[in-house]
Amino acid sequence: MEIDLELPSLEQEKSDPVTNKNVNILEAEVGVGVNDGYVDSPKTCEHAMEDEGKENATAFENDVDSINVGIDVLRKGAGFEPNNGMEFDSKEAAYSFYREYARSVGFGITIKASRRSKSSGKFIDVKIACSRFGSKRQSGTVINPRPCIKTGCKAGMHMKRKQDEKWIVHSFIKEHNHEICPDDFYCAIRGGNKQPCTVAYQRKGLQLALDEKDIQLLFEHFMCMQDENPDFFYAIDLDHEMIARSVFWVDAKGRHDYIHFSDVVFFDTFYIRNKYKIPCIPIVGVNHHFQYMLLGCALIGDLSTSAIVWLMQTWLKAVGGQAPELIITDQDKTLNEAVQNVFPNSGHSFCLWHILGKMSEILGDSLSQDERFMAKFKKCVFRSWTDEQFEKRWGKIVEKFELKENEWILSLYEDRKKWVPAYMRNKFLAGMSTTERSGSVASFFDKYMDKGATFTEFIEQYKLFLHDSYEMEATADFETLKKQPALRSLSTFEKQMSLIYTDTIFKKFQFEAFGVVSCHLQKETEDEANIVFWVDDSEEHQNFFVSWNKRELDVCCLCHSFEYRGFLCKHAIFVLQTSAISEIPSHYILKRWTKDAKIRQNIGEMPSKFHYRVQRFNHLCRQTIKLVEQGSVSQEAYTIAFEALEEAVKHCVGVNNSVRNVLEGKTLSAHGFLDVEEENHSNSAAKSSKGKKIHKKRKVHSEPEGITIGLHESCQEIDLGSRASIPDGYYGSQPNMQGVGQLNANSPVRDGYYGSPQTLLALGQLSFRAPNMHSCFDIPDSLQDAD
């Protein structure tokens, strides 16, 4: 990138693309300490890598290489003041450094003068000044006044080229003769608009919903959650101006719950579409008690495709990379494109209540309140037994009500396989797609959301929601464990499922089984494989087709209860009873609704040996969560879990002390990416040797994908200047944190991540200090392996 130093300063500012480079890279759990503006080498030879095996270790080293790429730039970054004698590889690097310094302090800059060599024609001298240098024009007839008032400010940096082609800071004046106005920097960038400083900087993205205090509160919440459990995850998406576009987080419980209930996930954009003050997108699942399960939460500045893709990709990384079997969203082109991009192998369905709710908005009252139209529409959608029957009825509606040119109606037909019940065979929606939002599991969060709530109120309600949902699940776990449900009939189906389903799901099934008394059936058609019954439901005053294949034990009802809720309806149960079937076929008993939903078959298996201490740390954290879940159900279970933990800790301490005694005076060999260490060195020399070997290893990887910083070691301090630039960086949250500072580096971007303006993952323009926090999961400074 070549800066034309002879351009007017404002034009030059606009032509410089340095700060427009972004990195699309997800959190890779790497620990790097950042203190007071400089970067330390990693203190340990082990890094927080959840993924196991040598292939992942290699990928991790690639990420470490990426960090090294940015260290030199960081040392000349916005966190430092210029000093006389400071060297740069080029005038572009020097200019970019001073511009980032100006951005962090809050003043504009301009190129005051430049000089070329008479012999070579190359630049040899450049003076960069504060944008308020010079004197104010005396004439009152200026057509386009300067955006920032001139005060004769002397602040600036003078740099010269040396014989070795490097550039050196010849002189630096720090003091300004005016009050610092942060908008001066943006005035200089946008000076071509000739707008006054007071209007040069416009709020956008999340700034429209959150102010600086809100951002501080959000990250204080993140730090507290991180301190409580190191498996808490968060990520931030910044634009090229370092303004936060989106924020995502998921707690340890949400990540753990997804392991057991990864079949259906709902990205709920209800609060954004209905213009809530806080633009929240909950990522929703359902647990085995038919309860709302929060698998992540995001605050998002807009519903652009790139923003949704970023959210989905970040969430997928946070939950381990396993895509759901089915994604549910509102019917929207942006969401549709994002799901196809991120989850190409997952099913995708639309919410019925969202489609039905848009009818009056799009079709108008003349049709949405027309009884004839609504009767035909509902018959077409909910009473069509086959695909062909639906398409035939849909065509008649479009013809009769002259909807051939209606774009929304056309889009509904194109996407019919994603929302029409007739196409839902072999799909499972977990009760989240209903005809009304109030009947959906997703509506549980609504009572904690207020349309006009401030961010402080939102955080308080969010915490209350977490508390209530945990209590509800604990209560349901206890009732399922301790109580045996009462039977209401002699049905073998009812007795069978009372031993299998959780208490909540059994009561729903029991209601269906007991409702069989209101049904009457007759055989409609029969062929070699299938029998179609006509079931008259006197309670619902409707008739239902039920198809039955005795050879395959396959039953399907027109009401599609199994597809939408995950258990059989009374119509299907009646057909099974009539067909002399004594038990519900196993393929109609979903494990996710059973008492054993959270019991995994390999629960007792010992994993293969881990080579890194942090791998062992992460794995034990995940296993401990399982113990906590079961141990908190009752006082008896708590006592057992507590005593077991105490005993295990004593044994571990004893083993570790024994290992230290055996290895005392010997040199340890590090496993994994450190190949060898020189013998007979002290611990400090060994650490130094590791640092050098890591540096050499990194040079082998010539194509780093980006820069990732995980939160590693115990939480100490965060201090990000409100105007500090943090391009090309990402700050995720993984087990504990030594500190997070300003990162400035240029790294290649993976092609095709968004297909639009590149994205940056980082904390962004934040200014706060988190209190010192110490966790029960704190990792000591020394992470020497003892095996």
C-alpha positions in Angstrom: 0.0 0.0 0.0 1.6 3.3 -1.1 0.5 6.5 0.5 0.6 9.5 -1.8 2.0 12.1 0.5 1.3 14.8 -2.0 -2.5 14.3 -1.8 -4.5 16.7 0.4 -4.6 15.2 3.8 -8.3 14.4 3.8 -8.1 12.6 0.4 -5.2 10.7 1.7 -7.1 9.6 4.8 -9.9 8.2 2.6 -7.5 6.4 0.3 -5.7 4.5 3.0 -7.3 1.0 3.4 -5.2 -0.2 6.3 -8.0 -0.1 8.9 -10.4 -1.8 6.5 -8.7 -5.1 6.7 -10.6 -7.5 8.8 -10.1 -11.1 10.0 -12.7 -13.8 9.8 -11.5 -16.2 12.3 -13.3 -18.0 15.1 -12.0 -18.5 18.6 -9.3 -21.1 18.9 -8.5 -21.0 22.6 -5.0 -19.7 22.6 -3.5 -17.9 25.7 -1.4 -14.8 25.2 -0.8 -12.3 28.0 -1.2 -8.7 27.2 0.0 -6.1 29.7 0.1 -2.3 29.4 0.4 -2.4 25.7 3.0 -5.0 25.0 2.8 -8.7 24.3 4.5 -11.4 26.3 5.3 -14.7 24.9 3.0 -17.5 26.1 4.0 -18.5 29.7 3.3 -22.1 29.1 3.9 -24.8 26.6 0.3 -25.9 26.9 -2.6 -24.1 25.2 -6.3 -24.2 25.7 -7.3 -26.6 22.9 -10.6 -28.4 23.4 -10.2 -30.4 20.2 -7.9 -33.4 20.7 -5.3 -35.1 18.6 -2.2 -34.2 16.6 -4.2 -32.7 13.7 -5.8 -30.2 16.0 -2.5 -29.5 17.6 -1.1 -28.6 14.2 -4.1 -26.3 13.5 -3.5 -24.7 16.8 0.1 -24.0 15.9 -1.1 -22.3 12.8 -3.1 -19.9 15.0 0.0 -19.3 17.2 1.8 -18.3 14.0 -1.0 -15.9 13.2 -0.4 -14.2 16.6 3.3 -13.8 15.9 2.5 -12.1 12.6 0.9 -9.3 14.5 3.4 -8.9 17.4 5.7 -6.4 15.6 2.8 -4.3 14.5 1.3 -4.4 18.0 4.5 -3.1 19.5 4.0 -0.1 17.3 0.3 0.0 17.8 -2.2 2.5 19.2 -1.3 1.6 22.8 2.1 3.4 22.5 3.1 7.0 22.1 5.7 7.9 19.4 9.3 8.2 20.7 12.2 9.9 19.1 14.3 7.3 17.4 11.5 4.8 16.8 12.0 2.9 13.6 9.5 1.7 10.9 10.0 -0.5 7.9 8.2 2.0 5.6 6.6 5.5 5.7 3.2 3.7 5.3 3.8 1.8 8.6 4.9 5.0 10.3 1.8 6.9 9.1 -0.6 4.0 10.1 1.0 3.9 13.5 0.6 7.6 14.1 -3.0 7.5 12.8 -3.9 4.8 15.2 -2.3 6.7 18.0 -4.3 9.8 17.0 -7.5 7.6 16.9 -6.8 6.3 20.4 -6.1 9.8 21.9 -8.9 11.5 19.9 -7.5 14.0 17.5 -7.4 14.3 13.7 -4.2 14.3 11.6 -3.1 15.7 8.3 0.2 15.6 6.3 1.7 19.1 6.9 4.7 18.7 4.6 6.8 16.2 2.7 10.1 16.3 0.8 11.6 14.1 -1.9 15.2 13.4 -2.8 16.4 15.4 -5.8 18.5 12.5 -7.1 16.1 9.5 -6.6 12.8 11.2 -6.4 11.9 9.2 -3.3 10.4 10.6 -0.2 13.0 11.4 2.5 11.1 13.6 4.9 7.4 13.7 6.1 5.7 15.9 8.7 2.3 14.8 10.1 0.4 17.4 12.2 -2.7 17.7 14.3 -5.6 18.7 12.1 -5.9 21.9 14.1 -2.5 23.2 13.1 -2.4 26.6 11.3 -4.4 29.7 11.9 -8.1 30.4 11.5 -9.2 32.1 8.3 -10.2 35.7 8.9 -12.7 36.0 6.0 -16.3 35.5 6.9 -17.3 34.6 3.4 -15.9 31.1 3.2 -18.3 28.9 1.3 -17.1 25.6 2.8 -15.7 26.2 6.3 -13.2 23.9 7.8 -14.8 21.0 9.7 -12.5 21.6 12.7 -11.4 25.0 14.0 -7.7 25.9 13.5 -5.9 26.8 16.7 -2.2 26.7 15.6 -1.6 23.4 17.4 2.0 22.3 17.3 1.4 18.6 18.0 2.7 16.2 15.4 5.4 13.8 14.3 8.3 14.4 12.0 9.9 11.3 10.4 12.9 10.9 8.1 14.2 8.1 5.8 17.5 6.5 6.7 20.1 5.2 4.2 18.9 1.6 4.9 15.4 2.6 3.6 13.9 2.5 7.1 12.1 5.4 8.6 12.8 7.0 11.9 10.9 9.4 14.2 13.0 12.5 14.1 10.9 14.5 16.5 7.6 14.2 18.3 5.4 16.8 20.0 2.8 15.4 22.2 1.1 18.5 23.8 -2.0 20.1 22.1 -3.0 23.7 22.7 -6.7 22.8 22.6 -9.1 20.5 24.3 -9.2 17.0 22.8 -12.2 16.4 20.7 -12.6 12.7 19.8 -14.7 13.7 16.8 -11.8 15.5 15.3 -10.5 12.2 14.0 -13.7 11.4 12.3 -14.0 15.0 11.0 -10.6 14.4 9.3 -11.7 11.2 7.7 -15.1 12.5 6.6 -13.8 16.0 5.9 -14.9 15.8 2.2 -18.5 16.2 3.4 -17.6 19.5 5.0 -19.8 18.7 8.0 -19.3 20.3 11.4 -17.5 18.2 14.0 -20.7 17.9 16.0 -22.4 15.8 13.3 -19.4 14.1 11.8 -19.7 10.9 13.9 -22.9 9.0 13.6 -24.1 6.2 15.8 -24.8 3.0 14.0 -25.0 -0.8 14.6 -25.3 -1.7 18.2 -24.5 1.9 19.1 -28.1 2.7 18.4 -29.2 0.3 21.2 -26.3 0.4 23.6 -24.3 3.2 24.9 -20.8 3.1 26.6 -22.2 2.3 30.0 -24.2 -0.6 28.5 -21.1 -2.0 26.9 -19.3 -1.9 30.2 -22.2 -3.6 32.0 -22.3 -6.3 29.3 -18.6 -7.2 29.6 -18.7 -7.0 33.4 -21.5 -9.6 33.1 -19.2 -11.6 30.8 -16.4 -11.5 33.3 -18.6 -12.7 36.1 -19.9 -15.5 34.0 -16.4 -16.4 33.0 -15.3 -16.4 36.6 -18.1 -18.7 37.7 -17.4 -21.2 34.9 -14.5 -21.2 32.4 -16.7 -22.8 29.8 -18.6 -19.6 29.2 -18.1 -18.3 25.6 -18.6 -15.0 24.0 -17.6 -13.2 20.7 -17.9 -9.8 19.2 -18.2 -8.8 15.5 -16.7 -5.4 14.6 -16.9 -3.4 11.4 -13.9 -1.7 9.7 -14.4 1.3 11.9 -14.1 -0.8 15.1 -17.8 -0.4 15.9 -19.5 -3.4 17.3 -22.1 -4.9 15.0 -23.0 -8.0 17.0 -22.3 -9.7 20.3 -22.9 -13.4 21.0 -22.5 -15.4 24.2 -23.5 -18.8 25.6 -23.0 -20.1 29.1 -21.5 -23.4 30.1 -24.9 -25.0 30.7 -26.1 -24.1 27.3 -23.1 -25.6 25.6 -23.5 -28.8 27.7 -27.3 -29.0 27.1 -26.7 -28.9 23.4 -24.7 -32.2 23.6 -28.0 -34.0 24.6 -30.5 -31.9 22.6 -28.9 -31.0 19.3 -31.8 -32.2 17.2 -33.8 -28.9 16.9 -32.6 -25.3 17.2 -34.7 -22.1 16.8 -33.0 -18.8 15.9 -35.7 -16.5 17.3 -35.7 -13.0 15.6 -39.1 -12.1 17.1 -37.8 -9.3 19.2 -35.9 -7.6 16.4 -38.8 -7.8 14.0 -41.1 -6.3 16.6 -38.7 -3.5 17.2 -37.8 -4.2 20.8 -35.3 -1.6 22.2 -32.8 -4.3 22.9 -32.2 -6.2 19.6 -31.9 -9.7 21.1 -31.8 -13.0 19.2 -32.2 -16.0 21.6 -31.0 -19.4 20.2 -33.6 -21.8 21.6 -33.8 -25.5 22.2 -36.1 -27.7 24.2 -35.0 -30.1 27.0 -36.5 -33.5 28.0 -39.1 -31.8 30.2 -40.5 -29.8 27.3 -38.9 -26.7 28.8 -37.3 -23.7 27.1 -33.6 -24.1 26.8 -31.3 -21.2 26.0 -28.5 -22.4 23.8 -27.0 -18.9 23.2 -28.0 -15.3 22.9 -27.0 -12.4 20.6 -27.4 -8.7 20.3 -27.3 -7.8 16.7 -27.3 -4.4 14.9 -29.1 -5.5 11.8 -30.6 -8.5 10.1 -28.2 -8.5 7.1 -27.1 -11.8 5.7 -23.5 -11.3 6.8 -24.6 -10.6 10.4 -26.7 -13.7 10.6 -24.0 -15.8 8.9 -21.5 -14.5 11.5 -23.9 -15.3 14.3 -24.6 -18.9 13.1 -21.0 -19.7 12.4 -19.9 -18.3 15.8 -22.6 -20.2 17.6 -21.7 -23.4 15.7 -18.1 -23.0 16.8 -19.2 -22.4 20.4 -21.2 -25.7 20.6 -18.4 -27.8 19.2 -19.1 -27.8 15.5 -22.0 -30.3 15.4 -24.8 -28.9 13.3 -28.4 -29.4 14.4 -30.6 -31.9 12.5 -33.2 -29.1 12.0 -33.0 -25.3 12.1 -36.2 -23.3 12.6 -36.4 -19.6 11.7 -38.9 -17.1 10.6 -39.8 -17.1 6.9 -37.2 -14.6 5.5 -34.9 -14.5 2.6 -31.9 -13.4 4.7 -32.3 -16.2 7.2 -32.9 -18.7 4.4 -29.6 -17.7 2.7 -27.7 -17.8 6.0 -29.0 -21.3 6.9 -28.0 -22.6 3.5 -24.6 -21.1 3.9 -23.8 -22.3 7.4 -25.9 -25.5 7.7 -26.1 -27.0 4.2 -26.7 -30.5 5.6 -29.4 -29.6 8.2 -33.1 -29.5 7.6 -34.7 -26.0 7.7 -38.3 -25.2 8.6 -40.3 -22.0 9.1 -42.5 -21.1 12.1 -46.2 -21.6 11.3 -47.2 -18.8 13.7 -44.9 -16.3 11.9 -46.3 -17.1 8.5 -49.9 -16.8 9.8 -49.1 -13.6 11.6 -47.8 -11.9 8.5 -51.0 -12.5 6.5 -52.8 -9.3 7.7 -49.7 -7.3 7.3 -49.0 -8.4 3.7 -52.4 -9.4 2.3 -54.3 -6.6 4.1 -57.6 -6.8 6.0 -59.7 -7.4 3.0 -58.3 -11.0 2.6 -57.0 -11.8 6.1 -60.4 -11.1 7.6 -62.3 -12.7 4.7 -63.9 -15.8 6.2 -64.1 -17.6 2.9 -60.4 -17.0 2.1 -59.2 -18.0 5.6 -61.3 -21.2 5.6 -59.9 -22.3 2.2 -56.4 -21.3 3.2 -56.5 -23.3 6.5 -58.1 -26.3 4.7 -55.3 -26.2 2.1 -52.5 -26.0 4.7 -53.7 -28.1 7.5 -56.1 -30.6 5.9 -54.1 -31.6 2.8 -53.3 -35.3 3.2 -50.8 -35.5 0.3 -48.5 -33.2 -1.5 -50.6 -33.3 -4.6 -53.7 -32.4 -2.7 -52.0 -29.4 -1.2 -50.7 -28.1 -4.6 -54.1 -28.5 -6.2 -55.9 -26.6 -3.4 -53.2 -23.9 -3.4 -53.5 -23.4 -7.1 -57.3 -22.9 -6.8 -56.8 -20.3 -4.0 -54.3 -18.3 -6.0 -56.6 -18.4 -9.0 -59.8 -17.5 -7.2 -58.4 -14.6 -5.1 -56.2 -13.3 -7.8 -52.9 -13.8 -6.0 -50.7 -14.8 -9.0 -48.7 -11.5 -8.8 -48.3 -11.5 -5.0 -44.6 -12.0 -4.3 -45.2 -13.2 -0.7 -47.7 -15.9 -1.9 -45.2 -16.9 -4.6 -42.4 -17.2 -2.0 -44.6 -19.3 0.3 -45.3 -21.8 -2.5 -41.6 -22.0 -3.4 -40.7 -22.7 0.2 -43.7 -25.0 0.8 -41.5 -27.9 1.9 -40.3 -25.8 4.9 -43.6 -25.0 6.5 -46.6 -27.0 5.1 -47.5 -29.9 7.4 -48.0 -32.3 4.5 -44.2 -32.0 3.8 -43.2 -32.5 7.4 -43.0 -36.3 7.3 -39.8 -37.6 8.9 -39.1 -34.2 10.5 -39.2 -33.3 14.2 -40.0 -29.7 15.4 -40.0 -30.2 19.2 -43.1 -28.2 19.8 -41.6 -24.9 18.5 -43.6 -24.5 15.4 -47.3 -23.9 16.3 -50.1 -21.8 14.9 -49.7 -19.2 17.6 -46.5 -18.0 19.3 -48.2 -18.3 22.7 -48.5 -22.1 22.2 -44.8 -22.4 21.4 -42.1 -23.3 23.8 -40.3 -20.2 22.4 -42.8 -17.9 24.0 -41.4 -18.7 27.5 -38.8 -15.9 27.1 -41.4 -13.3 26.2 -42.4 -12.7 29.8 -38.9 -11.6 30.6 -38.7 -9.2 27.7 -40.1 -5.7 27.7 -40.3 -3.8 24.5 -39.0 -0.6 25.9 -36.6 -2.0 28.5 -33.2 -0.4 29.0 -30.1 -2.5 28.8 -29.7 -2.6 32.5 -33.3 -3.9 32.9 -32.6 -6.4 30.1 -29.6 -7.8 32.0 -31.5 -8.1 35.2 -34.4 -9.9 33.5 -31.9 -12.2 31.7 -30.4 -13.2 35.1 -33.8 -13.7 36.5 -34.7 -15.9 33.5 -31.6 -18.0 34.1 -32.4 -18.5 37.7 -36.0 -19.4 37.0 -35.2 -21.8 34.2 -32.6 -23.6 36.3 -35.1 -23.9 39.2 -37.8 -25.3 36.9 -35.5 -27.9 35.4 -34.2 -29.0 38.8 -37.8 -29.3 40.0 -38.8 -31.3 37.0 -35.7 -33.6 37.4 -36.7 -34.2 41.0 -40.3 -35.0 40.2 -39.3 -37.4 37.4 -36.8 -39.1 39.7 -38.9 -39.4 42.8 -42.5 -39.6 41.7 -44.3 -42.3 39.9 -47.2 -40.9 37.8 -50.7 -42.1 38.4 -52.3 -44.1 35.7 -55.8 -43.2 34.5 -56.7 -46.3 32.5 -55.8 -49.9 31.8 -54.1 -49.1 28.6 -50.8 -51.0 28.1 -49.5 -47.9 26.2 -50.0 -45.7 29.2 -48.3 -48.2 31.6 -45.4 -48.6 29.1 -44.7 -44.9 28.7 -45.1 -44.1 32.4 -41.8 -45.9 32.9 -40.0 -44.3 30.0 -41.1 -40.7 29.5 -40.2 -37.8 31.9 -43.1 -36.7 34.0 -44.1 -33.7 31.8 -44.0 -35.6 28.6 -45.9 -38.5 30.0 -48.7 -36.3 31.1 -49.0 -35.0 27.5 -49.0 -38.5 26.2 -51.4 -39.6 28.8 -53.8 -36.9 27.7 -53.7 -38.3 24.2 -54.1 -41.9 25.3 -57.1 -41.0 27.5 -58.6 -39.1 24.6 -59.0 -42.3 22.5 -62.6 -42.6 24.0 -63.7 -39.7 21.8 -62.6 -41.3 18.6 -64.4 -43.6 16.1 -62.8 -45.1 13.0 -63.7 -46.8 9.8 -61.5 -48.2 7.1 -61.2 -45.9 4.1 -58.8 -47.7 1.7 -56.5 -50.7 1.8 -53.7 -52.1 -0.4 -51.0 -54.7 0.1 -48.9 -52.5 2.3 -51.1 -49.7 3.8 -54.5 -49.2 5.4 -55.9 -45.7 5.6 -58.4 -45.2 8.4 -60.9 -42.4 8.7 -61.0 -41.3 12.4 -63.9 -39.2 13.6 -62.8 -37.1 16.6 -66.0 -36.0 18.4 -64.1 -33.9 20.9 -62.4 -31.8 18.2 -65.3 -32.0 15.8 -63.0 -33.0 13.0 -62.1 -36.1 10.9 -58.5 -37.3 10.4 -56.9 -39.7 8.0 -54.5 -42.2 9.6 -52.2 -44.4 7.5 -51.1 -47.7 9.0 -48.4 -50.1 7.7 -48.4 -53.2 9.9 -45.3 -54.7 8.3 -43.2 -51.6 9.0 -45.1 -50.6 12.2 -45.5 -47.2 10.6 -48.4 -44.9 11.5 -49.0 -41.4 10.2 -51.9 -39.0 11.1 -53.1 -36.0 9.3 -52.7 -33.9 12.5 -48.9 -34.6 12.3 -48.6 -34.7 16.1 -45.5 -36.8 16.1 -43.7 -34.5 13.6 -44.6 -31.3 15.5 -44.5 -32.6 19.1 -42.5 -35.9 19.1 -45.1 -38.3 20.5 -48.2 -40.0 19.0 -51.6 -38.5 18.9 -54.8 -40.2 20.1 -55.8 -40.9 16.5 -52.7 -42.9 15.9 -52.9 -44.6 19.3 -56.5 -45.7 18.5 -55.3 -47.2 15.2 -52.5 -49.1 17.0 -55.0 -50.4 19.6 -57.4 -51.5 16.9 -54.6 -53.3 15.1 -53.8 -55.4 18.2 -50.5 -53.6 18.9 -49.7 -53.9 22.6 -46.7 -51.5 22.8 -45.7 -48.2 21.2 -43.1 -49.1 18.5 -39.6 -48.1 19.6 -39.1 -45.7 16.7 -41.9 -43.6 18.0 -40.2 -43.2 21.4 -37.7 -40.4 21.1 -34.9 -40.6 23.6 -34.9 -36.8 24.0 -38.3 -37.1 25.9 -37.2 -40.0 28.2 -35.8 -40.1 31.7 -32.5 -41.3 30.2 -32.2 -38.4 27.7 -29.0 -37.1 29.3 -27.4 -40.5 29.8 -24.8 -41.2 27.1 -23.9 -44.7 26.2 -20.1 -44.1 26.6 -20.4 -42.4 29.9 -18.1 -44.9 31.6 -15.5 -45.0 28.9 -12.0 -43.5 29.7 -10.9 -41.2 26.9 -7.6 -41.7 25.2 -4.6 -40.1 26.8 -4.4 -36.3 26.5 -1.0 -34.8 25.8 -1.8 -31.3 27.0 -2.7 -30.2 30.5 -5.4 -27.8 29.2 -7.0 -30.6 27.3 -7.3 -32.6 30.5 -8.6 -29.4 32.3 -11.3 -28.8 29.7 -12.4 -32.5 29.7 -12.7 -32.6 33.5 -14.7 -29.4 33.4 -17.2 -30.9 31.1 -17.4 -34.1 33.2 -17.8 -32.1 36.4 -20.9 -30.3 34.9 -22.5 -33.8 34.7 -21.7 -34.4 38.3 -23.1 -31.0 39.3 -26.3 -31.6 37.4 -27.0 -34.9 39.1 -25.6 -33.9 42.5 -27.8 -30.8 42.8 -31.1 -32.6 42.4 -31.4 -33.6 46.1 -29.6 -33.2 49.4 -28.7 -36.9 49.4 -27.2 -36.7 45.9 -25.4 -33.4 46.8 -23.7 -35.1 49.8 -22.6 -38.0 47.7 -21.1 -35.7 45.0 -19.4 -33.4 47.6 -17.8 -36.3 49.4 -16.7 -37.9 46.2 -15.1 -34.6 45.0 -13.3 -34.2 48.3 -11.9 -37.7 48.2 -10.9 -37.3 44.5 -9.0 -34.1 45.3 -7.1 -35.7 48.1 -6.0 -38.6 45.8 -5.0 -36.2 43.1 -2.9 -34.1 45.5 -1.2 -37.2 46.7 -0.4 -38.5 43.2 0.9 -35.1 42.1 3.2 -34.8 45.2 4.6 -38.3 44.5 5.3 -37.4 40.8 7.1 -34.2 41.9 9.3 -36.1 44.3 10.2 -38.7 41.6 11.0 -36.1 38.9 12.8 -33.6 41.2 16.1 -32.6 39.7 15.2 -34.1 36.3 14.4 -32.3 33.2 10.9 -32.7 31.9 10.1 -33.4 28.2 7.1 -31.5 26.9 4.6 -33.5 24.8 2.9 -32.3 21.6 4.3 -29.5 19.5 7.5 -29.1 21.6 9.8 -31.7 20.2 12.9 -31.5 22.5 14.3 -29.5 25.4 18.0 -29.2 26.3 18.9 -31.3 29.3 20.1 -30.0 32.7 18.5 -26.6 32.4 16.6 -24.8 35.2 12.8 -24.3 34.9 13.3 -20.7 33.7 15.8 -21.8 31.0 13.4 -24.6 29.9 10.6 -22.0 29.5 12.9 -19.7 27.5 13.9 -22.6 25.3 10.3 -23.5 24.7 9.6 -19.9 23.7 12.4 -20.0 21.1 11.3 -23.4 19.7 7.7 -22.2 19.4 8.9 -19.2 17.5 10.9 -21.4 15.1 8.0 -23.7 14.6 5.7 -20.9 13.8 7.8 -19.7 10.9 7.1 -23.0 9.0 3.5 -22.0 8.6 3.4 -19.4 5.9 -0.4 -19.0 5.6 -1.9 -18.0 9.0 -5.6 -17.6 8.8 -6.0 -14.9 11.4 -5.4 -13.9 15.0 -7.2 -15.5 17.9 -6.8 -14.7 21.6 -8.5 -16.9 24.1 -9.0 -16.0 27.8 -6.2 -18.0 29.5 -4.9 -18.0 33.1 -6.7 -16.3 35.9 -8.7 -13.2 35.2 -6.6 -10.1 36.0 -7.5 -7.0 34.2 -9.0 -5.5 31.1 -8.3 -2.0 29.8 -9.3 -1.1 26.3 -9.2 2.6 25.4 -12.5 4.0 24.2 -10.9 5.1 21.0 -8.4 2.3 20.8 -8.2 0.5 17.4 -8.2 -3.3 17.6 -8.2 -4.4 13.9 -7.7 -7.9 12.9 -8.2 -9.4 16.3 -10.6 -11.6 18.2 -11.2 -11.9 21.8 -13.0 -15.1 22.8 -13.5 -16.5 26.2 -12.1 -19.8 27.3 -10.8 -21.2 30.6 -9.8 -18.1 32.6 -8.1 -15.0 31.5 -4.7 -13.4 32.1 -5.7 -10.2 30.3 -6.8 -8.8 27.0 -5.1 -5.8 25.3 -5.1 -4.1 22.0 -4.2 -6.2 19.0 -3.2 -4.7 15.7 -2.1 -6.9 12.8 -2.9 -7.6 9.2 -3.6 -11.2 8.3 -5.1 -12.9 5.3 -8.8 -13.5 5.3 -10.4 -16.8 4.3 -12.2 -16.4 1.0 -16.0 -16.7 0.9 -16.6 -16.2 4.6 -19.4 -13.7 3.9 -19.0 -12.8 0.3 -19.4 -9.2 1.4 -17.4 -6.7 3.5 -15.0 -8.6 5.7 -15.6 -9.2 9.3 -13.6 -8.6 12.4 -14.0 -10.5 15.7 -12.8 -8.5 18.6 -13.9 -6.6 21.7 -13.8 -3.2 19.9 -14.2 0.2 21.3 -14.5 -0.5 25.0 -13.3 1.3 28.0 -13.5 -0.4 31.4 -11.6 -2.2 34.0 -12.9 -5.5 35.3 -12.2 -6.2 39.0 -9.7 -8.9 39.8 -11.6 -12.2 39.9 -10.4 -15.5 41.0 -12.0 -18.8 40.0 -12.0 -22.2 41.5 -10.8 -23.3 38.0 -7.7 -20.9 38.0 -4.7 -22.4 36.2 -1.3 -21.8 37.9 1.3 -19.8 36.0 3.4 -22.9 35.6 1.7 -25.6 33.5 4.5 -28.2 33.4 3.3 -31.7 32.5 3.8 -34.3 35.2 3.5 -37.4 33.1 
